[in-house]
Amino acid sequence: MEKKLLNSTQEGIEKIQKIVDDMLHFAKPKASHFKEEEINEVVDKSLAILQTKLKKGNIVPTFEKGQELPKVRIDIHQIQQVFINLMLNSIQAMEKGGMLTLRTFSEDKGGVGVEVKDTGVGIPRSHLKKIFDPFFTTKSEGTGLGLSITLKILENHGATIDVLSEEGKGSTFTIQFPVSGGA
C-alpha cells in the first residue's frame, strides 16, 4: 500500500514538473545555440528517444530519408524538442497503434522539409486553427503548450509549419527550414 502511494506521489510530482517546465519554456525560451546540422541525424536521434513508447503503443515507425540534403542552421536540442513534441502527439492520436512516417526532403526554394505523418484519429476541422494556441488541448492530460512551444521554436529558426488533417485518417505536419538558417 505504501509503495503504491509512493509511486502515485512520484507520478504526480513528475506531472507537475512537466507542467512547470512547459510553462517556463513557453514564457522564457532558452537561449539558442545555432550550428550547421544534418537534419536526417536530428530526426534519427529524436526517433531513437521514443522507440520504447512506439513499441509500447504498437506503432510502426518509418523514416524516409532525403538524400544529399543541405545542412540547416539550427539549435539541435530545440529542434529535437520540436520533433519529439510532434511524434508524441502522433503517438497519443494512435491509441490502438498505427503508422508513423517521417520524411525529409529538399524544398524547391532551396530549403529542407520534414514531414511527420500519422494514421491517428485526426484533428477536427473546428480545432485546426486553434492547435498552436497556448493552453489549447482536447486531451485529459497535458498543458496544451506542446504545439505552442513548437511554433515558437520554429519561428525562432525562420522555419514554418503546416498541418493537414482528416478525422479518422490522421494528420501530417510539414516543417520547412531555410538552408541559410534565418536566425
N, C-alpha and C positions, 0 to 999 in steps of 0.2 A: 504494500500500500504506500509506504513512504517513498519507494523507488518510483512508483507511478506518479506520485505528487511531484517529486523532484524533476522527473522528465517533463511533466506538464509545465512546471515553472520555467525550466530551461527553454522549452519551445516558446513560451510567452515572452521571455526576455529576448530571444533571437528575433521574434517578430517585431517587437518594439524597437530593437536596434536597427532593423532593416528600415522601418518607417522613419526613424530619426535620420539615418544615413541618406535615404532618398530625399527627405525634406531639406537637409543641409546641402546636398549636392544640387538640388534644384535652385535653392536660394543663393548659393555661392559656389559655383562650379570651381573645381580645382584648376590651377594654372596649367596651361597646355605646354607640352614639350614636343614640338613637331620635328619629325625626321622623315627622310625618304624611306618608304617601306614597300614591300611586295604584298599586295592585297591578298593573294592566294594564301600566303603564310599566316596572315592575320585571321582569315576565315578558318583555316585549318586549326589554329590554336584555340579559337573560340568554340569550334565544334567539339574539339577534344575535351574541353571543360565540361560539356553537357552530355557526354557519352552515357554515363550512368542513368541520367534522367530519361534519355531517349530509349535506352533498353528497357527500363522500368515501365515506361509508357507505351511500349510496343510500337515505337515509331522508327521507321526505316529512313535513315538519312542518306542523301545522295549529294555529292559535291561535283558539279560540272565546272572544271577549272578552265578559264580562258587562257589561251596561250600567248606568250610574248606580250604581256600587259605592261604598260609603262608603270613605273613606280609612282606612288602618290605620297604627298607630304601630309602626314597625319601624326596625331598623338596615339600611339598604338594601344595604350591602356583605355583611352576614352572610346576608340573605335571598337575595341573588343567588347566594351560595355554595350555599345550600340547593337552589335551582332548578337550578344547574349540576351539582351532585352527582347529583341525581335524573335529569337529562337524560343525563349521561354514563353512568350505569348503564343507562338505556334504550338508548343507542347501542351499548353493549357487549353488550346482550342481543339485538341485532338484527344479527348478523354478516352476514347476507345481505340486509340492507335491510329496510324496513318503514315503518310509520306511527308518528309521534309526535304525539299530540294533547294540547294544553294547553288547559285550560278554566278560566275564572274565573267565579264566581257568588256571589250573595248567599245567606247562610245564613238559615234560618228564625229562628234566635235572634239575628239582627242582626249576625252576623259575616260574614266573607268567606272563601270557599273557593277553593282552587286544586287542580286535578287534573292529574296528569302520567300519561298512559296510553301504553303502547307495545304493539306486536304482536310482541314478542320471545319468547324461549324460556320465560318464566315462571319462577317460583320454586317449587321442590319444597315441598310441604306441610311436610315434616320440617324445612325451613330457615326457614320463615316466622317462627317465634318467636325465632330467633337473629339475624336480619338486622341488628338495631340494636345487637347486642353488639359491644364493641370487639374488633378484630382478627379478627372472623369474616369469612371470604371463601371463595368457591369458585373465584376467579379465579387464574390463574397470576401475574398482576401486581397490584400494589396492596397497600395496608396493611390493608384491612378496617376502616378508620376513617371512610370517607365517610359512611355512614349513621349511625354513632355521633355524629359531629360534627353532622350534620343534625338528629338528635333533640335534642341538647344545645342547639343554637341555637334550635330551635322552642320547647323548654321555657322558655328564657330570654325568649321573646317571648309566653309564655302561650298558645301555639298547640299544636295536636295534629296528629298524622299517623297515617293508617291505610293499610293496604295490602291489596289484593285481588289474587290472582294465580292463574293456572291454567297448569299446564305445557303448553307448546306453543301457548298463545294469548296470553300477555302478562301484564303487570302494570299495576295502577293505584294510584298513590299519591295520597291526598287529604289536603290540609292545610287546617286550619280556623284562621283568625286571628280573635281577638276584635277588634271595632272599637275599643274603648276602649284597646287596647294590651296590658294585662296585664303590663307591665314596670315 
